[in-house]
Amino acid sequence: MAELTAMDKASTSSTGPELEKGAPPAAVYALDEKRRAALAEVDNAKFSWFHVKVSMVAGVGFFTDAYDIFAINIASTMLGYLYGGKGTGASRILTSNQSLGVKVATPIGNIFGQFFFGWMADLVGRKRMYGIELMIIIIATFGQAVAGQAKAINILGVIIVWRFIMGIGIGGDYPLSAVISSEFASRQSRGRLMTAVFANQGWGQLAGCIVAYVVVAAEKHSLLRDNVESMNSVDYMWRLLIGLGCVPGVIALYFRLTIPETPRFTMDVERNVKQAAQDVENFLTTGSYHVDPDAVVQRVQAPKASRRDFFRHFSKWENARQLIGCAYSWFALDIAFYGLGLNSSIILNAIGFGTVTTTLTGTELVYQNLRNICIGNIILSVAGLIPGYWVAFLFIDRWGRKPIQLMGFIMLTILFVIMGFGYDALTATRAGKNAFVFLYCLANFFENFGPNTTTFIVPGEAFPTRYRSTAHGISAASGKLGAVISQVGFAQMANIGGTNKFVKHILEILALFMLTGVFSTLLITETKLKSLEDISNEDQDGFVKGVATPGDA
């Protein structure tokens, strides 16, 4: 009896032997009530150290993701001085196709990673996949930093391949971190917990800018002594800038590999209600869990993931509209977010903000240009990006997701209309340029205190547990498709009519996409302070219909 009690208290995976006996109605009702009670315990739990740990472990991944994605914004200028196919010496830059390659490789990789990891996390579990994506990011980041040039190998081609592989890992982080943080969070703080995780993206972007500035400053004297045709110091700069992106990932890896499985996955996908209830008790009281591979597993009869069930669920308009609303809103947002984020250096140069002194030549000109780009990007991060995330953190569980997303898209539409149609007037004078930078920072602010945050949160809440990660992956991949289209469009159109002459029209196009985001937001439902089960549009009465037989497993 003592052994059975010990097994009953141990948390297990679903690999042990199953009980094959059916259960009378009273036993089925008891299991259904046990599920309800366990879910209520998670939903009503007080904020604890365990929630802080989940936020930190997931957040470090997003810090790393943002650092690795957006560091290329500055690194591409460095790469241009060394390997650019246009210009010579201090005026050497990457061609539009070279720049497009190094910038678009990661979003393309993201699409594959978001689809694959989203699907796999629903198939085999969040825990089994969590950490694998970080290993891919670490390896690919290190691979970029040590990439070399040879007669048969173009270094930019090597970097593009590594950035694509890195993108797969970064893509996997989106559905995994979103779903893990949402499934562990209580109703009252779920929005803030998920925002806190996602807000690390802002710190990652800022860290990339600061590291770039420190590296440029540290190599200043070496750079000024360099030959303008070789610039060996710049080679050290970009390798250090990219390579240091490994560090936070290495620190977080152990904690990701040891995070427990979410009780909702154990309960609704593995259909092991009894063990999930014990998991809830363990992580809420001790913040830890224990796996006993020999414990008896009792699976229940409950809705089971399958291709037929997936299409049945999403063939209903009330479910399809959620997926369409989430996916298109993210698509529209990322056209602007990545269009600006990966090209902010180009836009700053286009308006002449921080333009270097014309009397400078050679490596002095290179140093001053790199320094100004770093400072400009730090200003953009501090003035717009980071405050936007944390204002969203304050209001996400008060105002709700839908009002914030609507407000963000409306404000972005207005700002891009002003920046696009008023571009010539704004860039004609020094005061106008400063006003343009202010509007640009304001756009960054309302991206994050708006759809950039909410498009990450809502897909992690709006779907049943058995499809939550898959649907989040589909939504996120739609966003990265927008990022790819934005990068290709920016590269092909920016120089129509002359260098950066078409930038104003690109801003006008972004305004149109932001307007479409207003309408797609109307498709989603508000998720604020609701349990994930209530949001899923599935009847929770009698969710457990019996004890599974071996054929149902």
Buried (B, 14 or more C-beta within 10 A) or exposed (E): EEEEEEBEEBBBBBEBEBBEEEBEEEBBEBBBEBBBEBBBBBBEBEBBEBBEBBBBBBBBBBBBBBBBBBBBBBBBBBBBBBBBEEEEBBBBBBBBEBBBBBBBBBBBBBBBBBBBBBBBBBBEBBBBBBBBBBBBBBBBBBBBBEBEEEEEEEBBBBBBBBBBBBBBBBBBBBBBBBBBBBBBBBBBBBBBBBBBBBBBBBBBBBBBBBBBBBBBEBBBEBBEEBEBEEBBBBBBBBBBBBBBBBEBBBEBBEBBBEBBBBBBBBBBBBBBBBBBBBBBBBBBEEBEBBBBEEBBBBBBBBBBBEEEBBEEBBEEEEBEBBBBBBBBBBBBBBBBBBBBBBBBBBBBBBBEBBEBEEEBEBBBBBBBBBBBBBBBBBBBBBBBBBBBBBBBBEBBBEBBBBBBBBBBBBBBBBBBBBBBBBBEEBBEEEEBBEBBBEBBBBBBBBBBBBBBBBBBBBBBBBBBBBBBBBBBBBBBBBBBBBBBBBBEBBBEBBBEEEEBEBBBBBBBBBBBBBBBBBEBBEBBBEBBBBBBBEBBBBEBEEBBEBBBBEEBE
